[in-house]
């Protein structure tokens, strides 16, 4: 299989079409439960609508293309907002699962050519737009699963406004979605370049610190992988600051993971 490093997950075929044409992707030759289009560097995956479909597609695809180090993972698609202009593009700076209450904070250690916004993920489509949120049905599931496969700096959700109080869900058409996306292809490519630069800048794992932590605490296999990812994130965001893990009031590896995640959430990010 090709050595991929960019994966874009979309719910609908009309969201995938402009990307497939732009990058001249070909449908993967083998039969899969999800439509996968690839070249030697990128893959666009059509997941279907909803959290279950998105989570399944992310897990399946990244298990299919194994052995990748720091893949770029992007959820791209449409979302509703109470007042934002139709066709405008936003990068998620906060993602909320309205069903579970879980909150995710994508890390943005780079400048972007589009504005940022909070995204709320729902189980079913709705035409109410409470609060200053973009509303979709996939972002939270995407982010929660994607974090198991890459560093959080490389995992992002991009949304194009498809409906608002002046133009409801019923007005959305495939042609309009494709047209909106086509207008932002340069911005999307620019973001992927920035993410690739970020990926290349990821420091090697501080093996001495990792070995110290692995000796001090017990980690399950999955938590050991999570620890490595978190240490990479810390080094990227705090290159001149030593991690003061000895001052963490934790009793086990699980507690240390939670402590480190909290430390990373407190980092200040500037666009």
C-alpha positions in Angstrom: 0.0 0.0 0.0 1.2 3.6 -0.6 2.9 5.5 2.2 0.2 8.0 3.1 0.4 10.8 5.6 -2.8 12.8 5.0 -6.2 11.4 5.7 -9.4 13.5 5.1 -12.6 12.1 6.4 -15.9 13.4 5.0 -19.5 12.2 5.6 -20.9 12.9 2.1 -19.8 12.1 -1.5 -20.4 15.7 -2.5 -17.9 16.8 0.1 -15.3 14.5 -1.3 -15.7 15.2 -5.0 -13.9 18.6 -5.2 -11.0 17.1 -3.2 -10.8 14.0 -5.3 -10.7 16.1 -8.5 -8.2 18.6 -7.1 -5.8 15.9 -6.0 -6.6 13.5 -8.9 -7.2 10.6 -6.5 -8.2 7.1 -7.6 -10.6 4.8 -5.8 -8.7 2.2 -3.8 -8.8 -1.0 -5.8 -9.9 -3.3 -3.0 -13.4 -3.7 -1.6 -13.9 -1.8 1.6 -17.0 -0.8 3.8 -16.1 2.8 3.1 -15.2 4.5 -0.2 -11.5 5.3 -0.1 -9.7 7.5 -2.7 -5.9 7.7 -2.7 -2.7 8.7 -4.3 0.8 8.2 -2.8 0.4 11.0 -0.2 -3.3 11.5 0.6 -6.5 9.6 1.2 -10.1 10.9 1.2 -12.5 8.6 3.0 -16.3 8.9 2.6 -17.6 7.7 5.9 -21.4 8.2 5.8 -23.4 10.4 8.2 -23.2 10.3 11.9 -20.9 9.6 14.8 -21.0 5.8 14.5 -20.1 5.9 10.8 -17.3 8.4 11.3 -15.8 6.5 14.2 -15.9 3.3 12.3 -14.3 4.8 9.2 -11.5 6.4 11.1 -10.6 3.2 13.0 -11.0 1.0 9.9 -8.9 3.2 7.7 -6.0 3.7 10.1 -5.9 0.0 10.8 -5.8 -0.6 7.1 -2.9 1.7 6.6 -0.7 0.6 9.5 2.8 1.6 10.4 2.3 5.4 9.7 4.2 7.8 12.0 2.3 11.0 12.8 -0.4 10.9 10.0 -2.3 14.2 9.4 -6.0 13.5 10.2 -8.7 16.0 9.1 -12.4 15.9 9.3 -13.9 18.1 6.6 -17.5 18.8 5.9 -20.6 21.0 6.3 -22.2 22.5 9.4 -24.9 24.8 10.4 -24.7 28.1 12.3 -27.2 30.6 13.5 -25.8 33.6 11.5 -22.5 32.8 9.8 -22.5 33.3 6.0 -23.2 30.3 3.8 -20.0 28.9 2.3 -17.7 30.4 4.9 -14.9 28.1 6.2 -13.9 27.6 9.9 -11.3 25.6 11.7 -12.5 24.0 15.0 -10.9 25.3 18.1 -13.3 23.4 20.4 -15.4 20.4 19.8 -18.3 19.4 22.1 -20.2 16.1 22.0 -23.7 17.2 22.9 -24.8 13.7 23.8 -22.0 12.8 26.2 -20.8 16.2 27.2 -17.2 15.4 26.3 -15.1 18.4 25.2 -12.1 18.4 22.9 -9.6 21.2 22.3 -7.7 20.9 19.0 -4.2 22.3 19.4 -3.3 25.1 17.0 0.4 26.0 17.2 0.3 27.6 13.7 -1.4 30.5 11.9 -4.3 29.8 9.7 -5.9 31.5 6.7 -9.4 31.0 8.0 -11.3 31.9 11.2 -11.8 29.4 14.1 -15.0 28.4 15.8 -16.5 26.0 18.3 -18.3 22.9 16.9 -21.1 21.0 18.6 -21.8 17.5 17.4 -25.4 16.2 17.5 -26.8 12.7 17.1 -29.6 14.0 14.8 -29.9 17.0 12.5 -31.7 20.0 13.9 -32.6 23.5 12.7 -32.2 25.2 16.1 -28.9 27.0 16.5 -28.5 27.6 20.2 -25.3 29.5 21.1 -22.3 30.4 19.0 -21.6 26.9 17.7 -21.3 25.3 14.4 -23.5 22.2 14.4 -22.5 18.9 12.7 -22.9 15.1 13.3 -19.4 13.8 13.1 -16.6 16.0 14.5 -16.6 14.8 18.1 -16.5 11.1 17.1 -13.8 11.8 14.6 -11.6 13.6 17.1 -12.0 11.1 19.9 -11.0 8.2 17.7 -8.3 10.0 15.7 -6.4 10.9 18.9 -5.6 7.2 19.3 -3.6 7.3 16.0 -1.7 10.5 15.9 -0.5 13.6 17.8 -3.2 16.1 18.7 -1.5 18.9 16.8 -2.0 17.0 13.6 -5.8 16.3 14.1 -8.3 19.0 13.0 -11.8 19.6 11.9 -12.7 22.0 9.1 -16.3 23.1 8.5 -18.1 25.0 5.8 -21.3 26.7 6.8 -24.2 25.1 4.8 -27.3 26.4 6.6 -28.4 29.1 9.0 -31.6 30.8 10.2 -32.0 32.5 6.8 -31.3 29.4 4.8 -32.5 26.1 6.5 -31.3 22.5 6.0 -33.8 21.9 3.3 -32.1 24.4 1.0 -28.8 22.5 0.9 -27.9 20.9 -2.4 -25.0 18.9 -3.6 -24.1 21.5 -6.2 -24.0 24.3 -3.7 -21.8 22.2 -1.3 -19.3 21.4 -4.1 -19.3 25.0 -5.2 -18.5 26.2 -1.6 -15.7 23.7 -1.2 -14.2 24.6 -4.5 -13.8 28.2 -3.3 -11.7 27.1 -0.4 -9.4 24.5 -1.9 -6.4 26.8 -1.8 -7.0 27.4 1.9 -7.3 23.7 2.5 -4.1 23.0 0.7 -2.4 25.7 2.7 -3.6 24.2 6.0 -2.2 20.8 5.0 1.2 22.3 4.2 1.2 23.9 7.7 0.2 20.6 9.3 3.0 18.8 7.4 5.5 21.4 8.6 4.2 20.8 12.1 4.6 17.1 11.6 8.1 17.4 10.4 9.0 19.6 13.4 7.8 17.0 15.9 10.7 16.2 18.1 11.8 12.7 18.7 10.4 11.3 21.9 12.5 12.3 24.9 13.6 8.7 25.5 15.2 9.4 28.9 12.0 10.9 30.3 9.9 8.1 28.8 12.1 5.5 30.3 12.0 7.2 33.7 8.2 7.3 33.6 7.9 3.7 32.4 10.1 2.7 35.3 8.2 4.8 37.8 4.7 3.9 36.7 2.9 0.9 35.2 1.3 1.6 31.8 -1.0 -0.6 29.7 0.1 -1.0 26.1 -2.5 1.6 24.9 -1.5 4.1 27.6 2.2 3.6 26.8 1.4 4.7 23.2 -0.7 7.6 24.6 2.2 8.7 26.8 4.6 8.8 23.9 2.1 11.0 21.9 1.6 13.3 24.9 5.4 13.7 25.4 5.8 14.6 21.8 3.1 17.2 22.1 4.7 18.7 25.2 8.1 18.9 23.5 6.6 20.6 20.5 4.6 23.2 22.5 7.2 23.7 25.2 10.6 23.2 23.6 12.5 25.0 26.3 10.6 23.8 29.4 11.2 20.7 31.3 8.2 18.6 32.2 7.9 18.7 36.0 6.4 15.2 36.3 8.0 14.6 39.7 5.7 17.2 41.2 2.6 15.5 39.8 0.5 14.1 42.7 -0.5 10.9 41.0 -0.4 7.3 42.1 -0.3 5.4 38.8 0.3 5.6 35.1 -3.4 6.4 34.4 -3.2 9.3 36.8 -0.1 10.6 35.1 -1.7 10.5 31.7 -4.6 12.5 33.0 -2.2 15.0 34.7 -0.2 15.5 31.5 -3.4 15.9 29.4 -4.5 18.7 31.8 -1.1 20.3 31.6 -1.3 20.4 27.8 -4.9 21.8 27.9 -3.5 24.8 29.9 -1.1 25.8 27.1 -1.8 29.1 25.5 -2.2 29.0 21.7 -2.0 32.0 19.4 -3.2 32.3 15.8 
